[in-house]
């Protein structure tokens, strides 16, 4: 049976030594929700289904 080996290494980028794990995938989500909400307030039936959110994708949503 495989053995789990813990390996720790501190980050020197901040005083606490913390490292981020997985946050990068969640950063665009609030922005996409805000854009979708703004479009819906303007009468656009928007459903953002993919990121990155580019100007071309927003224009395509507006145009239908």
C-alpha positions in Angstrom: 0.0 0.0 0.0 1.4 3.5 -0.9 2.6 5.7 1.9 1.6 9.3 2.3 4.6 11.6 2.8 4.0 15.2 4.0 6.4 17.7 2.5 6.3 21.3 3.9 8.1 24.3 2.6 7.5 27.9 3.8 6.9 30.8 1.4 9.2 33.7 1.8 6.8 36.0 -0.1 4.9 37.1 3.1 5.7 37.3 6.8 3.4 34.4 7.7 4.9 32.0 5.2 1.5 31.2 3.7 1.0 29.8 0.2 -2.1 30.0 -1.8 -3.7 26.9 -3.2 -6.6 26.9 -5.6 -7.7 30.5 -5.2 -6.8 31.4 -8.8 -9.8 29.4 -10.0 -12.3 31.4 -7.9 -11.1 35.0 -8.7 -13.0 35.4 -12.0 -16.3 34.1 -10.7 -17.4 37.3 -8.8 -16.6 39.4 -11.8 -18.5 37.2 -14.1 -21.5 37.3 -11.8 -21.3 41.1 -11.6 -21.2 41.4 -15.4 -24.1 39.0 -15.9 -26.1 40.9 -13.3 -25.4 44.2 -15.1 -26.4 42.8 -18.4 -29.6 41.5 -17.1 -30.4 44.9 -15.6 -30.1 46.3 -19.1 -32.6 43.6 -20.4 -30.0 41.2 -21.8 -30.9 37.6 -21.1 -27.2 36.7 -20.3 -25.9 33.4 -19.2 -22.1 33.5 -18.8 -20.9 29.9 -19.2 -17.2 30.2 -19.8 -14.2 32.3 -18.7 -12.1 34.2 -19.4 -14.7 37.0 -19.9 -13.5 38.8 -23.0 -15.0 41.9 -24.6 -16.0 39.8 -27.6 -18.0 37.4 -25.4 -19.8 40.3 -23.7 -20.7 41.8 -27.1 -21.9 38.4 -28.3 -24.2 38.2 -25.3 -25.5 41.7 -25.9 -26.2 40.9 -29.6 -27.9 37.7 -28.6 
